[in-house]
């Protein structure tokens, strides 16, 4: 049972992390260009966050399976505070790059937060817990750009001081109020039986069906999404003369829609249609919303496209995380969810890089067309995603066992009883 106090602190932890990310996202391109960065260097700095998160997340996850979730969440908050302080004080491209690398390393704890919920809840309670974490993420993306846009009037580095202060406050709150998710002896006794007990079994779990398929869809869609967000501000500035404050409002709207979808709607959608169908719908909506950006005749079309991509990601990513968690035994949640960030982190790294290269050397609208193509491929792959069997909703998956098998009419998610996040 996930205690209310623990969930509240966990909610605040993810909220603060994503507020910091949201503060930086619309400001970073302008901040970097003020320091002399080219468009490609801007996307390189953005990608550095995900590159370090890619390396750190599996390490955070495996350590959390052995040393506890609580300690690593607290360490991550202090590390985030340092990274945002560096961002605030950056006076060169090098320092700005270091600040984003440090933030990425600290951001690997998001998989620990997911694991905290997964190993403290079951069935519908797990769905509610993951839904709360997803809502916190969306709320952070909504509040972050607004905070960043407001404090940017005092300098583009000023919002970093606000983010650093929030991280410190939440770290002290976690020390005082966040309980450990499970007893150490229980975890230590069971870890040798888990599907990620050894490095080879961990790699095998991540590459075999169904996890390998889920991670491929995750990589393609996160690459599509981050490629779009990394060049959107530069594109809108050049085509429609939008400012940092304008882009702050754009990402605030996206966050508001995401909060509603993740916190209220996605669980109901999943119960009606199942996680696999929800994933397919999310991939399709993402492809449409990203591709259309290259063709909009004026800035006001963003009022349609921003909610569309927010609905897409709000449905897609929580459903994928839920499926990944339910394909993992109870002793390996941190390791596998952390390992899934290899796919997600790789997508966040290469997405901004190829988007920046295309934006600078080919055509400024081309990243959106390529991103839409990747999401279309994800739609095709997602057809093969099976649903968890009913027995896996009601009890923990036995070590070494993964749901899967041929996709039938029932397993497609159209008539099944399911949970979501």
MIBAVO-590461 format. One line per 3 residues: number of its first residue (from 1); their letters; for each residue y, z, x of N, C-alpha, C. Coordinates in steps of 0.05 Angstrom, whole numbers, plus 5000, padded with zeros to 4 digits. Layout:
<pts>
NUM	a	Y/Z/X/Y/Z/X/Y/Z/X  ...;
</pts>
This chain:
<pts>
1	xxx	4976/5000/5017/5000/5000/5000/5025/5000/5018  5042/4981/5014/5067/4980/5030/5088/4998/5017  5094/5019/5032/5113/5038/5022/5141/5026/5017;
4	xxx	5155/5036/4996/5181/5024/4989/5200/5026/5013  5200/5049/5027/5218/5053/5050/5212/5032/5071  5186/5029/5077/5179/5009/5098/5187/4981/5090;
7	xxx	5183/4973/5065/5191/4947/5057/5221/4943/5057  5236/4964/5050/5265/4963/5051/5276/4958/5079  5265/4973/5099/5273/4970/5126/5264/4942/5137;
10	xxx	5240/4934/5129/5230/4908/5138/5248/4886/5126  5255/4889/5101/5274/4870/5088/5300/4868/5104  5311/4892/5111/5336/4892/5126/5332/4880/5154;
13	xxx	5309/4884/5166/5304/4872/5193/5305/4842/5192  5291/4830/5173/5291/4801/5170/5319/4791/5162  5332/4806/5144/5358/4799/5135/5378/4797/5158;
16	xxx	5377/4818/5175/5396/4818/5198/5390/4796/5218  5364/4791/5223/5356/4769/5241/5368/4743/5231  5365/4738/5205/5373/4712/5194/5403/4711/5189;
19	xxx	5416/4734/5186/5446/4734/5185/5456/4724/5212  5444/4735/5233/5453/4727/5260/5448/4697/5264  5425/4687/5256/5419/4659/5258/5438/4642/5241;
22	xxx	5444/4652/5217/5462/4638/5199/5491/4638/5209  5499/4660/5223/5526/4661/5235/5529/4639/5256  5508/4636/5271/5510/4617/5294/5507/4588/5285;
25	xxx	5490/4583/5266/5482/4556/5259/5505/4537/5254  5524/4543/5237/5546/4524/5232/5568/4524/5254  5569/4546/5270/5590/4549/5290/5582/4537/5317;
28	xxx	5556/4538/5323/5547/4531/5349/5555/4503/5359  5553/4482/5342/5561/4456/5352/5590/4455/5361  5608/4468/5345/5636/4468/5352/5642/4486/5376;
31	xxx	5628/4509/5378/5631/4527/5401/5622/4513/5426  5599/4499/5425/5589/4485/5449/5608/4462/5457  5617/4447/5437/5635/4425/5444/5662/4435/5456;
34	xxx	5671/4458/5447/5696/4470/5459/5691/4477/5488  5666/4484/5495/5659/4490/5523/5652/4466/5539  5654/4442/5527/5650/4417/5541/5623/4404/5538;
37	xxx	5607/4413/5519/5580/4403/5515/5581/4376/5501  5563/4358/5508/5559/4332/5494/5542/4337/5470  5540/4317/5451/5522/4321/5428/5493/4327/5436;
40	xxx	5483/4314/5457/5456/4319/5465/5453/4348/5476  5474/4357/5491/5473/4385/5501/5475/4405/5479  5489/4398/5457/5491/4415/5434/5463/4420/5423;
43	xxx	5448/4398/5419/5421/4400/5407/5402/4413/5427  5407/4410/5453/5391/4423/5473/5394/4453/5471  5419/4463/5468/5424/4491/5464/5411/4502/5439;
46	xxx	5412/4486/5417/5399/4494/5392/5369/4496/5396  5358/4476/5410/5329/4475/5414/5320/4498/5432  5337/4508/5450/5329/4530/5468/5320/4555/5453;
49	xxx	5333/4560/5431/5325/4583/5414/5296/4581/5406  5288/4557/5396/5261/4554/5387/5241/4552/5410  5250/4542/5433/5232/4540/5456/5223/4568/5465;
52	xxx	5242/4587/5466/5235/4614/5473/5220/4628/5451  5226/4622/5426/5211/4634/5404/5183/4624/5404  5179/4598/5412/5152/4587/5414/5135/4602/5433;
55	xxx	5147/4609/5456/5132/4624/5477/5128/4653/5468  5148/4665/5456/5148/4694/5451/5131/4702/5427  5132/4685/5406/5119/4693/5380/5089/4700/5383;
58	xxx	5073/4683/5396/5045/4691/5400/5041/4717/5416  5058/4721/5435/5057/4745/5451/5064/4770/5434  5086/4768/5419/5093/4789/5401/5070/4795/5381;
61	xxx	5058/4774/5370/5037/4777/5350/5013/4791/5362  5003/4782/5385/4979/4794/5397/4984/4823/5405  5008/4829/5416/5014/4856/5423/5016/4874/5398;
64	xxx	5026/4863/5376/5028/4879/5352/5001/4886/5341  4981/4869/5345/4954/4875/5336/4942/4898/5352  4953/4903/5376/4941/4923/5393/4959/4948/5396;
67	xxx	4986/4944/5394/5004/4967/5399/5019/4976/5374  5017/4961/5353/5031/4968/5328/5054/4950/5322  5060/4947/5296/5082/4929/5288/5109/4943/5292;
70	xxx	5110/4969/5286/5136/4983/5286/5150/4981/5312  5137/4987/5334/5149/4988/5360/5161/4961/5368  5147/4940/5362/5156/4913/5370/5179/4904/5353;
73	xxx	5180/4912/5327/5202/4905/5310/5228/4918/5321  5226/4943/5329/5249/4958/5340/5258/4945/5366  5240/4939/5384/5247/4926/5409/5261/4899/5404;
76	xxx	5251/4884/5384/5263/4859/5378/5291/4861/5368  5297/4882/5352/5324/4886/5342/5344/4892/5365  5336/4909/5384/5353/4914/5407/5357/4889/5424;
79	xxx	5336/4873/5427/5338/4848/5442/5357/4829/5428  5356/4828/5402/5374/4810/5387/5403/4819/5390  5408/4845/5391/5435/4855/5394/5446/4845/5421;
82	xxx	5430/4846/5442/5439/4837/5468/5445/4807/5468  5428/4792/5455/5431/4763/5454/5457/4755/5440  5464/4769/5418/5489/4763/5404/5514/4772/5419;
85	xxx	5511/4793/5435/5533/4802/5452/5538/4780/5473  5517/4769/5484/5521/4747/5503/5535/4723/5490  5527/4717/5465/5539/4695/5450/5569/4700/5447;
88	xxx	5576/4725/5440/5605/4731/5436/5621/4728/5461  5609/4734/5484/5623/4735/5509/5621/4709/5525  5607/4689/5514/5602/4664/5529/5628/4650/5536;
91	xxx	5630/4643/5562/5653/4628/5571/5645/4602/5585  5619/4595/5582/5609/4571/5594/5584/4562/5579  5577/4537/5583/5553/4526/5570/5528/4542/5579;
94	xxx	5527/4550/5604/5504/4564/5615/5500/4591/5601  5522/4606/5597/5520/4632/5583/5512/4628/5554  5524/4608/5541/5517/4602/5514/5487/4595/5511;
97	xxx	5477/4580/5530/5449/4573/5531/5431/4598/5534  5439/4615/5553/5424/4640/5557/5424/4657/5532  5446/4658/5518/5447/4675/5493/5428/4665/5472;
100	xxx	5425/4638/5470/5407/4627/5450/5378/4631/5459  5373/4629/5485/5345/4634/5495/5337/4663/5490  5355/4682/5495/5349/4710/5489/5345/4715/5460;
103	xxx	5361/4702/5443/5357/4705/5414/5331/4694/5405  5322/4672/5417/5296/4660/5410/5273/4678/5417  5275/4690/5441/5254/4709/5449/5252/4732/5430;
106	xxx	5275/4743/5423/5275/4766/5404/5266/4757/5376  5272/4732/5369/5265/4722/5342/5235/4719/5338  5219/4721/5359/5190/4720/5355/5179/4742/5338;
109	xxx	5195/4763/5333/5185/4785/5316/5183/4778/5287  5192/4754/5278/5189/4747/5250/5159/4746/5243  5142/4737/5261/5113/4736/5256/5102/4765/5254;
112	xxx	5114/4784/5268/5106/4812/5266/5113/4823/5238  5136/4815/5228/5144/4823/5201/5125/4812/5180  5117/4787/5183/5098/4775/5165/5071/4790/5166;
115	xxx	5063/4797/5191/5037/4811/5195/5039/4839/5183  5062/4852/5185/5066/4879/5174/5060/4878/5144  5071/4858/5130/5066/4856/5102/5036/4849/5097;
118	xxx	5026/4830/5112/4998/4821/5107/4978/4842/5111  4981/4860/5131/4960/4880/5135/4966/4906/5120  4987/4906/5104/4994/4930/5088/4991/4925/5058;
121	xxx	4984/4900/5050/4983/4893/5022/4958/4875/5017  4952/4872/4991/4931/4854/4983/4939/4840/4957  4927/4817/4951/4930/4804/4926/4960/4800/4918;
124	xxx	4966/4806/4893/4993/4802/4882/5013/4819/4897  5005/4843/4907/5024/4859/4922/5032/4845/4948  5013/4832/4961/5020/4816/4984/5040/4794/4978;
127	xxx	5035/4781/4955/5053/4760/4947/5082/4770/4943  5084/4794/4930/5110/4805/4926/5123/4813/4952  5108/4824/4971/5118/4832/4997/5128/4808/5013;
130	xxx	5112/4787/5014/5120/4763/5028/5143/4749/5014  5144/4751/4988/5167/4740/4973/5193/4755/4980  5191/4781/4984/5215/4796/4992/5224/4789/5020;
133	xxx	5205/4785/5038/5212/4777/5065/5225/4749/5064  5214/4731/5048/5226/4704/5045/5253/4705/5033  5257/4723/5013/5284/4726/5001/5304/4737/5021;
136	xxx	5295/4756/5038/5313/4766/5058/5322/4745/5078  5303/4727/5084/5309/4705/5102/5331/4687/5089  5327/4680/5064/5346/4663/5050/5373/4676/5047;
139	xxx	5373/4702/5041/5398/4717/5037/5413/4718/5064  5398/4721/5086/5411/4721/5112/5424/4694/5118  5410/4672/5111/5422/4645/5116/5446/4641/5098;
142	xxx	5447/4654/5074/5470/4652/5056/5494/4668/5067  5489/4693/5075/5510/4710/5084/5520/4703/5112  5502/4695/5129/5509/4690/5157/5532/4670/5160;
145	xxx	5529/4646/5148/5551/4626/5151/5577/4636/5140  5576/4651/5118/5601/4661/5106/5614/4681/5125  5598/4698/5137/5609/4718/5157/5619/4703/5181;
148	xxx	5604/4684/5191/5612/4669/5214/5638/4653/5209  5640/4641/5186/5663/4625/5179/5688/4643/5177  5685/4667/5166/5708/4685/5163/5717/4695/5190;
151	xxx	5699/4705/5207/5707/4717/5232/5713/4696/5254  5706/4671/5249/5713/4650/5268/5743/4646/5271  5758/4656/5252/5788/4654/5254/5798/4671/5277;
154	xxx	5782/4691/5286/5789/4708/5308/5777/4697/5334  5765/4674/5333/5753/4662/5357/5724/4656/5351  5714/4634/5362/5686/4625/5356/5665/4645/5366;
157	xxx	5672/4662/5384/5653/4682/5394/5654/4708/5378  5674/4713/5362/5677/4738/5348/5653/4744/5329  5643/4725/5314/5620/4731/5297/5596/4742/5312;
160	xxx	5593/4736/5338/5571/4747/5353/5573/4777/5355  5597/4788/5357/5600/4817/5358/5591/4830/5332  5596/4817/5310/5588/4827/5284/5557/4827/5283;
163	xxx	5545/4805/5291/5516/4804/5290/5503/4825/5308  5515/4829/5332/5504/4849/5350/5505/4877/5338  5528/4883/5325/5530/4909/5312/5510/4914/5290;
166	xxx	5506/4893/5274/5486/4895/5252/5458/4900/5263  5451/4886/5285/5424/4890/5297/5421/4919/5307  5441/4930/5319/5440/4957/5329/5436/4977/5306;
169	xxx	5452/4974/5285/5449/4992/5262/5421/4991/5250  5410/4967/5248/5384/4964/5236/5362/4975/5255  5366/4972/5281/5347/4984/5300/5345/5014/5296;
172	xxx	5368/5027/5293/5367/5056/5289/5355/5064/5262  5360/5047/5242/5348/5052/5216/5317/5049/5218  5308/5029/5233/5279/5026/5236/5267/5049/5251;
175	xxx	5280/5060/5271/5270/5083/5286/5267/5107/5266  5286/5110/5248/5286/5133/5230/5267/5130/5206  5264/5106/5196/5252/5103/5170/5227/5084/5168;
178	xxx	5223/5067/5189/5201/5048/5187/5175/5060/5196  5155/5063/5177/5129/5074/5185/5112/5052/5198  5091/5060/5212/5072/5040/5222/5056/5029/5199;
181	xxx	5048/5003/5201/5034/4991/5178/5005/5000/5175  4992/5006/5198/4964/5016/5197/4960/5036/5219  4939/5052/5216/4932/5071/5237/4921/5057/5261;
184	xxx	4928/5068/5285/4920/5055/5310/4889/5054/5312  4876/5075/5306/4847/5076/5310/4832/5056/5293  4842/5052/5268/4830/5032/5251/4833/5004/5263;
187	xxx	4857/4998/5273/4862/4972/5285/4846/4968/5310  4845/4989/5328/4831/4986/5353/4801/4983/5348  4790/4997/5328/4762/4995/5322/4754/4968/5312;
190	xxx	4772/4954/5298/4765/4929/5285/4772/4904/5301  4790/4907/5321/4801/4883/5334/4779/4866/5348  4758/4879/5358/4737/4865/5372/4722/4846/5354;
193	xxx	4723/4851/5327/4709/4834/5308/4726/4811/5297  4751/4811/5303/4769/4792/5291/4765/4764/5302  4775/4744/5287/4773/4716/5294/4791/4709/5318;
196	xxx	4810/4727/5325/4827/4723/5348/4822/4745/5370  4797/4755/5371/4790/4776/5389/4793/4768/5418  4786/4743/5424/4789/4732/5451/4807/4708/5450;
199	xxx	4817/4700/5474/4835/4677/5476/4821/4652/5465  4796/4648/5472/4782/4624/5463/4778/4623/5433  4771/4647/5421/4767/4647/5392/4794/4644/5378;
202	xxx	4816/4654/5390/4843/4650/5379/4850/4621/5378  4846/4607/5400/4852/4578/5402/4835/4563/5382  4809/4570/5381/4791/4556/5362/4799/4560/5333;
205	xxx	4808/4584/5326/4816/4589/5299/4841/4572/5291  4859/4569/5310/4884/4554/5305/4879/4524/5303  4858/4514/5315/4853/4485/5316/4833/4476/5296;
208	xxx	4816/4494/5286/4796/4486/5266/4807/4484/5238  4793/4470/5221/4800/4469/5192/4795/4496/5180  4813/4506/5163/4837/4493/5152/4863/4499/5167;
211	xxx	4862/4519/5186/4887/4526/5200/4899/4503/5215  4883/4486/5228/4893/4463/5242/4909/4444/5224  4899/4440/5200/4913/4423/5181/4939/4435/5171;
214	xxx	4938/4461/5165/4962/4475/5156/4984/4475/5178  4976/4478/5203/4995/4479/5224/5007/4451/5230  4991/4430/5225/5002/4403/5228/5024/4398/5208;
217	xxx	5019/4406/5183/5039/4403/5162/5064/4419/5168  5059/4443/5179/5082/4461/5186/5099/4448/5208  5085/4437/5229/5100/4424/5251/5117/4401/5241;
220	xxx	5106/4383/5225/5120/4360/5216/5144/4367/5198  5140/4386/5180/5162/4393/5162/5184/4409/5175  5176/4428/5193/5197/4443/5207/5213/4426/5226;
223	xxx	5199/4406/5238/5213/4387/5256/5233/4370/5240  5225/4362/5216/5242/4346/5199/5267/4363/5191  5262/4388/5183/5284/4405/5173/5303/4412/5195;
226	xxx	5293/4420/5219/5311/4429/5240/5326/4405/5253  5313/4382/5253/5328/4358/5263/5352/4353/5245  5349/4356/5219/5371/4351/5201/5393/4372/5205;
229	xxx	5386/4398/5206/5406/4419/5208/5420/4418/5235  5407/4409/5256/5419/4409/5283/5441/4388/5286  5440/4366/5271/5461/4346/5274/5478/4343/5249;
232	xxx	5472/4358/5228/5487/4355/5203/5517/4360/5206  5524/4382/5220/5552/4388/5224/5567/4366/5239  5554/4355/5260/5566/4334/5276/5569/4308/5259;
235	xxx	5549/4303/5242/5549/4279/5225/5572/4281/5204  5573/4304/5191/5593/4308/5170/5621/4309/5182  5624/4319/5206/5650/4319/5219/5660/4290/5224;
238	xxx	5642/4273/5235/5649/4246/5242/5653/4228/5218  5637/4232/5198/5638/4214/5174/5658/4223/5153  5659/4249/5148/5676/4260/5127/5696/4281/5136;
241	xxx	5699/4284/5162/5720/4302/5174/5717/4331/5165  5692/4340/5161/5687/4367/5153/5690/4386/5177  5699/4411/5172/5704/4431/5192/5682/4452/5194;
244	xxx	5685/4470/5213/5665/4492/5215/5665/4509/5190  5689/4514/5178/5690/4530/5153/5676/4515/5131  5680/4488/5129/5666/4472/5109/5636/4475/5111;
247	xxx	5626/4472/5136/5597/4474/5141/5587/4502/5135  5604/4522/5139/5595/4549/5132/5590/4551/5102  5606/4538/5085/5601/4538/5057/5576/4523/5049;
250	xxx	5571/4501/5064/5546/4485/5059/5522/4502/5063  5520/4516/5086/5497/4532/5091/5496/4558/5075  5518/4567/5065/5519/4590/5046/5506/4581/5020;
253	xxx	5513/4558/5010/5500/4548/4986/5470/4545/4989  5462/4534/5012/5433/4531/5018/5419/4558/5017  5432/4578/5029/5420/4605/5029/5418/4617/5002;
256	xxx	5438/4613/4985/5438/4624/4958/5415/4612/4942  5411/4586/4944/5389/4574/4929/5362/4583/4940  5360/4586/4966/5336/4595/4978/5328/4623/4969;
259	xxx	5348/4641/4966/5343/4668/4957/5330/4668/4929  5341/4652/4912/5331/4650/4884/5302/4639/4884  5298/4618/4900/5272/4604/4900/5251/4623/4912;
262	xxx	5256/4635/4935/5236/4652/4949/5233/4679/4935  5255/4690/4926/5253/4717/4915/5244/4718/4886  5248/4696/4871/5243/4696/4842/5223/4675/4833;
265	xxx	5227/4651/4843/5212/4628/4831/5186/4621/4844  5184/4623/4871/5161/4612/4885/5135/4626/4876  5136/4652/4872/5111/4665/4863/5102/4655/4836;
268	xxx	5120/4650/4818/5113/4639/4792/5103/4610/4794  5116/4595/4811/5107/4567/4815/5079/4566/4826  5073/4583/4846/5047/4584/4858/5026/4593/4838;
271	xxx	5032/4612/4821/5013/4621/4801/5006/4599/4781  5025/4582/4776/5021/4560/4757/5006/4537/4770  5013/4530/4795/5003/4505/4807/4986/4509/4832;
274	xxx	4987/4533/4844/4972/4538/4868/4988/4532/4893  4981/4545/4915/4996/4540/4940/4994/4511/4950  4971/4498/4949/4970/4471/4959/4988/4452/4944;
277	xxx	4989/4453/4918/5007/4436/4903/5036/4442/4908  5042/4468/4912/5069/4476/4918/5078/4465/4945  5060/4466/4964/5065/4454/4991/5071/4424/4988;
280	xxx	5055/4410/4973/5058/4381/4970/5085/4374/4957  5092/4389/4937/5118/4385/4924/5141/4391/4943  5139/4412/4959/5160/4419/4978/5163/4397/4999;
283	xxx	5141/4386/5009/5142/4364/5029/5157/4340/5017  5150/4333/4992/5162/4310/4979/5192/4313/4975  5200/4337/4965/5229/4342/4961/5244/4342/4987;
286	xxx	5231/4352/5008/5245/4353/5034/5249/4324/5045  5229/4307/5042/5232/4279/5050/5255/4266/5036  5257/4270/5010/5278/4257/4994/5305/4267/5002;
289	xxx	5308/4293/5004/5335/4305/5009/5345/4299/5037  5327/4299/5057/5335/4293/5084/5342/4263/5087  5326/4246/5076/5331/4217/5078/5357/4208/5065;
292	xxx	5364/4221/5042/5387/4212/5027/5414/4218/5041  5413/4237/5060/5438/4245/5074/5451/4220/5087  5435/4202/5098/5445/4179/5112/5459/4159/5094;
295	xxx	5456/4163/5067/5467/4143/5048/5488/4153/5030  5496/4179/5032/5515/4190/5013/5543/4178/5018  5557/4171/4996/5583/4158/4999/5606/4177/5004;
298	xxx	5603/4203/4997/5624/4222/5002/5612/4250/5005  5628/4269/5014/5619/4296/5020/5608/4311/4995  5617/4303/4971/5610/4318/4947/5581/4315/4940;
301	xxx	5568/4294/4951/5539/4290/4946/5523/4313/4958  5534/4328/4977/5520/4351/4988/5515/4372/4967  5531/4373/4946/5527/4392/4924/5500/4387/4911;
304	xxx	5490/4363/4912/5463/4356/4901/5441/4360/4923  5447/4350/4947/5426/4350/4967/5420/4378/4979  5441/4394/4982/5436/4421/4993/5417/4437/4976;
307	xxx	5422/4440/4950/5402/4454/4933/5374/4442/4934  5373/4415/4936/5348/4401/4937/5332/4409/4962  5345/4409/4985/5329/4416/5009/5324/4446/5010;
310	xxx	5341/4462/4997/5336/4491/4996/5312/4497/4978  5310/4483/4956/5287/4486/4938/5262/4477/4953  5263/4455/4968/5240/4445/4982/5230/4465/5002;
313	xxx	5248/4476/5019/5239/4495/5040/5231/4522/5027  5245/4529/5006/5238/4554/4992/5210/4554/4980  5201/4531/4971/5174/4528/4961/5154/4524/4984;
316	xxx	5161/4508/5003/5143/4499/5024/5134/4521/5044  5153/4533/5057/5146/4550/5080/5133/4577/5071  5143/4590/5050/5128/4614/5041/5099/4608/5033;
319	xxx	5095/4585/5020/5068/4578/5012/5050/4572/5036  5061/4559/5056/5046/4554/5081/5038/4581/5094  5058/4599/5096/5053/4625/5109/5031/4640/5093;
322	xxx	5032/4639/5067/5012/4652/5051/4984/4641/5056  4982/4615/5057/4956/4602/5062/4946/4609/5090  4964/4609/5110/4956/4616/5137/4946/4645/5138;
325	xxx	4961/4663/5125/4953/4691/5125/4926/4695/5112  4921/4681/5090/4896/4685/5075/4872/4671/5088  4878/4654/5108/4856/4642/5123/4850/4658/5148;
328	xxx	4861/4682/5150/4859/4699/5174/4848/4726/5166  4830/4737/5184/4819/4763/5178/4839/4785/5183  4833/4809/5173/4853/4831/5173/4859/4842/5200;
331	xxx	4842/4836/5220/4847/4846/5247/4863/4827/5264  4869/4803/5254/4881/4782/5270/4907/4771/5258  4918/4785/5239/4942/4775/5226/4965/4770/5245;
334	xxx	4971/4789/5263/4992/4785/5282/4987/4762/5301  4962/4761/5311/4955/4740/5330/4957/4712/5318  4946/4709/5294/4945/4682/5282/4973/4674/5271;
337	xxx	4986/4693/5258/5013/4687/5248/5032/4682/5271  5029/4697/5293/5044/4691/5317/5037/4664/5329  5011/4658/5329/5002/4633/5340/5012/4609/5323;
340	xxx	5015/4614/5297/5025/4592/5280/5054/4585/5288  5068/4603/5301/5095/4597/5310/5095/4578/5334  5072/4574/5346/5070/4553/5366/5076/4526/5353;
343	xxx	5064/4521/5330/5069/4497/5315/5098/4496/5305  5106/4518/5293/5133/4519/5282/5154/4518/5304  5150/4533/5326/5169/4532/5348/5170/4505/5362;
346	xxx	5147/4492/5364/5147/4465/5377/5163/4446/5359  5160/4448/5333/5176/4431/5315/5206/4437/5317  5213/4463/5320/5241/4470/5323/5253/4461/5349;
349	xxx	5236/4458/5370/5245/4449/5396/5249/4419/5396  5228/4404/5389/5229/4375/5391/5247/4362/5369  5248/4375/5346/5265/4364/5324/5294/4360/5333;
352	xxx	5308/4382/5341/5335/4379/5350/5338/4360/5374  5319/4360/5392/5321/4343/5416/5321/4313/5409  5301/4305/5394/5300/4276/5387/5323/4269/5368;
355	xxx	5331/4288/5351/5354/4282/5333/5379/4278/5349  5384/4296/5369/5407/4293/5386/5407/4267/5402  5384/4260/5412/5382/4235/5428/5387/4211/5410;
358	xxx	5376/4210/5386/5381/4187/5368/5410/4187/5359  5421/4210/5353/5449/4212/5344/5468/4201/5365  5463/4207/5390/5481/4200/5412/5477/4171/5421;
361	xxx	5453/4161/5421/5447/4135/5434/5441/4112/5414  5434/4119/5389/5426/4098/5371/5445/4095/5347  5441/4112/5327/5459/4112/5304/5460/4140/5293;
364	xxx	5484/4149/5284/5486/4177/5275/5471/4183/5250  5463/4163/5234/5448/4168/5210/5418/4167/5215  5409/4157/5239/5381/4153/5243/5364/4178/5244;
367	xxx	5374/4202/5253/5357/4226/5252/5348/4233/5224  5364/4228/5204/5356/4235/5177/5334/4217/5166  5334/4192/5174/5313/4173/5166/5286/4180/5180;
370	xxx	5288/4186/5205/5263/4194/5220/5252/4220/5208  5270/4239/5203/5262/4265/5191/5248/4261/5165  5259/4244/5148/5246/4238/5122/5219/4226/5126;
373	xxx	5215/4209/5146/5189/4197/5151/5168/4218/5159  5177/4238/5175/5158/4259/5183/5149/4275/5159  5167/4281/5141/5160/4296/5117/5142/4280/5099;
376	xxx	5145/4254/5099/5127/4237/5083/5099/4237/5094  5096/4237/5121/5070/4240/5133/5058/4267/5125  5074/4288/5125/5064/4314/5116/5054/4314/5088;
379	xxx	5067/4299/5070/5057/4297/5043/5029/4286/5042  5025/4265/5058/4998/4252/5059/4977/4271/5070  4984/4286/5091/4965/4305/5102/4959/4328/5083;
382	xxx	4979/4336/5068/4976/4360/5051/4956/4355/5028  4950/4330/5022/4930/4324/5002/4903/4337/5008  4897/4341/5034/4872/4352/5042/4871/4383/5043;
385	xxx	4894/4395/5037/4894/4425/5038/4878/4436/5014  4857/4452/5020/4842/4465/4998/4855/4491/4990  4846/4502/4968/4856/4527/4959/4837/4550/4968;
388	xxx	4848/4574/4973/4830/4596/4979/4812/4601/4955  4787/4609/4961/4769/4616/4939/4778/4642/4926  4771/4645/4901/4780/4669/4886/4772/4695/4900;
391	xxx	4748/4695/4913/4739/4720/4925/4758/4728/4948  4772/4709/4960/4790/4715/4982/4816/4726/4972  4822/4722/4946/4845/4734/4934/4840/4764/4929;
394	xxx	4815/4770/4923/4808/4797/4914/4800/4816/4937  4792/4804/4960/4784/4821/4982/4791/4808/5009  4791/4824/5030/4797/4813/5056/4776/4793/5065;
397	xxx	4785/4774/5080/4766/4754/5091/4750/4767/5113  4724/4763/5113/4707/4774/5134/4713/4761/5160  4711/4776/5183/4716/4764/5209/4699/4739/5213;
400	xxx	4711/4718/5223/4697/4693/5228/4694/4675/5205  4702/4684/5181/4700/4667/5157/4727/4656/5149  4729/4631/5144/4753/4619/5134/4747/4603/5109;
403	xxx	4766/4604/5090/4762/4588/5066/4765/4559/5074  4754/4542/5058/4756/4513/5063/4736/4498/5047  4727/4475/5057/4708/4459/5044/4721/4436/5029;
406	xxx	4705/4420/5015/4717/4397/5001/4736/4405/4980  4757/4390/4976/4776/4395/4955/4766/4384/4929  4764/4401/4909/4755/4393/4883/4779/4395/4864;
409	xxx	4774/4387/4839/4796/4389/4819/4805/4418/4815  4785/4437/4817/4792/4465/4814/4806/4474/4839  4796/4467/4863/4807/4476/4888/4834/4465/4894;
412	xxx	4842/4443/4881/4868/4431/4886/4891/4448/4878  4885/4470/4863/4906/4489/4855/4916/4484/4828  4906/4465/4813/4917/4458/4787/4909/4478/4766;
415	xxx	4886/4492/4769/4877/4510/4748/4868/4537/4759  4878/4544/4784/4868/4568/4795/4888/4591/4793  4877/4615/4796/4893/4639/4796/4900/4645/4825;
418	xxx	4925/4646/4832/4933/4647/4860/4956/4666/4864  4961/4674/4889/4984/4689/4896/5002/4672/4913  5027/4680/4915/5046/4665/4931/5067/4684/4943;
421	x	5084/4672/4959/5106/4688/4971/5132/4673/4969;
</pts>
